[in-house]
Amino acid sequence: MYFEKMVEIIVANKSHVKYAEAVCSLIYESALKRGTGIAKRSPEYVAKKMEEGKAIVAIDGDRLVGFSYIESWQHKRFVANSGLIVDPDYRNTGLARKIKRAVFDLSRKLYPDAKIFSITTGLAVMKLNSELGYVPVTFSELTDDHDFWKGCEGCRNYYILQENNRRMCLCTGMLYDPEKHKSAEENTAVGNPAGEMIPEKVLSPKRIARLRKNLRKIHLV
Ligand SMILES: CC(C)(COP(=O)(O)OP(=O)(O)OC[C@H]1O[C@@H](n2cnc3c(N)ncnc32)[C@H](O)[C@@H]1OP(=O)(O)O)[C@@H](O)C(=O)NCCC(=O)NCCS
């Protein structure tokens, strides 16, 4: 039985390397069941991500019940949150939403200027991405890093990607562009007309002074 409070969602470290095999089995078995394509990952690769602190693990006691990791591409200009998996016994309880949020926050922290993207056929992932501010895009908006697309070679739909010269496939591309969210962050900063407070740390003192000046002009402060 699943008790939400017992599941810890944390940034992985080398103490979690023992779960790397379990992660790969969960990913592989789920792909077989769904009959969908999947980019294969080796336990060594997953272990490396854990050691580097570029993965999120969900742990219940001594059992790994969820996972996702970060990869960066094109000189860190793009970041992908990949390999999302939740143990079948723990599904439909909101665990993927929490893992997605955690891996997204970790990506923003490690790569604040990178565009974050994902390619998926899954409705759940599309929904979760949308909640985080991703929008659907064509593959031309994603990284052109050869190594990223090479990861699709293990997918059974790879021939479709190749036939379309990497322009499209069965997956939907989704992108979070931090530039597009900057103005939204700024608009909700430092007591805006809607009365919301902004986390000041996202603004430089110069920017705050300018905002205050503008607000004074329209008699709001
Ligand atoms: C997809 C997966 C990660 C979802 O995990 P989960 O913990 O059950 O998801 P959550 O409980 O956090 O649900 C998040 C949202 O997705 C929806 N959802 C979950 N599974 C779904 C599915 N199979 N189809 C459609 N929507 C789904 C939920 O209803 C929820 O939306 P709501 O709050 O609006 O109702 C899990 O089923 C899984 O590991 N599948 C196999 C691997 C996989 O598909 N990974 C994604 C590769 S891109």
The ligand as a Tripos MOL2 file, in Angstrom:
@<TRIPOS>MOLECULE
LIG
   48    50     1     0     0
SMALL
NO_CHARGES

@<TRIPOS>ATOM
      1 C1          3.6990    8.5140  -16.8040 C.3       1 LIG1
      2 C2          3.9690    8.2600  -15.3270 C.3       1 LIG1
      3 C3          5.3530    8.8060  -14.9940 C.3       1 LIG1
      4 C4          2.8910    8.9900  -14.4890 C.3       1 LIG1
      5 O1          3.1890    8.7850  -13.1200 O.3       1 LIG1
      6 P1          2.1050    9.0240  -11.9640 P.3       1 LIG1
      7 O2          2.8290    9.1520  -10.6710 O.co2     1 LIG1
      8 O3          1.0700    7.9900  -12.0510 O.co2     1 LIG1
      9 O4          1.4920   10.4280  -12.3860 O.3       1 LIG1
     10 P2          0.7100   11.4340  -11.4180 P.3       1 LIG1
     11 O5         -0.0870   10.6430  -10.4450 O.co2     1 LIG1
     12 O6          1.6670   12.4320  -10.8500 O.co2     1 LIG1
     13 O7         -0.2680   12.1340  -12.4250 O.3       1 LIG1
     14 C5          0.0260   13.3450  -13.0650 C.3       1 LIG1
     15 C6         -1.0770   13.6760  -14.0630 C.3       1 LIG1
     16 O8         -0.9840   12.8140  -15.1960 O.3       1 LIG1
     17 C7         -2.1850   12.0830  -15.3920 C.3       1 LIG1
     18 N1         -1.8340   10.7350  -15.7880 N.ar      1 LIG1
     19 C8         -1.1280    9.8330  -15.0780 C.ar      1 LIG1
     20 N2         -0.9630    8.7060  -15.8060 N.ar      1 LIG1
     21 C9         -1.5950    8.9240  -17.0050 C.ar      1 LIG1
     22 C10        -1.7400    8.1450  -18.1810 C.ar      1 LIG1
     23 N3         -1.2570    6.9200  -18.2670 N.pl3     1 LIG1
     24 N4         -2.4300    8.6870  -19.2050 N.ar      1 LIG1
     25 C11        -2.9230    9.9220  -19.1230 C.ar      1 LIG1
     26 N5         -2.7970   10.7270  -18.0310 N.ar      1 LIG1
     27 C12        -2.1440   10.2240  -16.9870 C.ar      1 LIG1
     28 C13        -2.8790   12.1120  -14.0400 C.3       1 LIG1
     29 O9         -4.2720   11.9730  -14.1590 O.3       1 LIG1
     30 C14        -2.4660   13.4630  -13.5070 C.3       1 LIG1
     31 O10        -3.2510   14.5010  -14.0470 O.3       1 LIG1
     32 P3         -4.4420   15.1990  -13.2040 P.3       1 LIG1
     33 O11        -3.8370   15.6280  -11.9090 O.co2     1 LIG1
     34 O12        -4.8410   16.3220  -14.0840 O.co2     1 LIG1
     35 O13        -5.4720   14.1540  -13.0220 O.co2     1 LIG1
     36 C15         3.9030    6.7530  -14.9970 C.3       1 LIG1
     37 O14         2.6920    6.2260  -15.4550 O.3       1 LIG1
     38 C16         5.0360    5.9600  -15.6090 C.2       1 LIG1
     39 O15         6.0960    5.7980  -14.9890 O.2       1 LIG1
     40 N6          4.8210    5.4380  -16.8450 N.am      1 LIG1
     41 C17         5.8370    4.6830  -17.5750 C.3       1 LIG1
     42 C18         7.0130    5.5190  -18.0090 C.3       1 LIG1
     43 C19         6.6310    6.7190  -18.8230 C.2       1 LIG1
     44 O16         5.6690    6.7160  -19.5660 O.2       1 LIG1
     45 N7          7.4420    7.7720  -18.6630 N.am      1 LIG1
     46 C20         7.3290    8.9740  -19.4320 C.3       1 LIG1
     47 C21         8.2860    8.9060  -20.5650 C.3       1 LIG1
     48 S1          8.2600   10.3770  -21.5140 S.3       1 LIG1
@<TRIPOS>BOND
     1     1     2 1
     2     2     3 1
     3     2     4 1
     4     2    36 1
     5     4     5 1
     6     5     6 1
     7     6     7 2
     8     6     8 1
     9     6     9 1
    10     9    10 1
    11    10    11 2
    12    10    12 1
    13    10    13 1
    14    13    14 1
    15    14    15 1
    16    15    16 1
    17    15    30 1
    18    16    17 1
    19    17    18 1
    20    17    28 1
    21    18    19 ar
    22    18    27 ar
    23    19    20 ar
    24    20    21 ar
    25    21    22 ar
    26    21    27 ar
    27    22    23 1
    28    22    24 ar
    29    24    25 ar
    30    25    26 ar
    31    26    27 ar
    32    28    29 1
    33    28    30 1
    34    30    31 1
    35    31    32 1
    36    32    33 2
    37    32    34 1
    38    32    35 1
    39    36    37 1
    40    36    38 1
    41    38    39 2
    42    38    40 1
    43    40    41 1
    44    41    42 1
    45    42    43 1
    46    43    44 2
    47    43    45 1
    48    45    46 1
    49    46    47 1
    50    47    48 1
@<TRIPOS>SUBSTRUCTURE
     1 LIG1         1 GROUP 0 **** ****
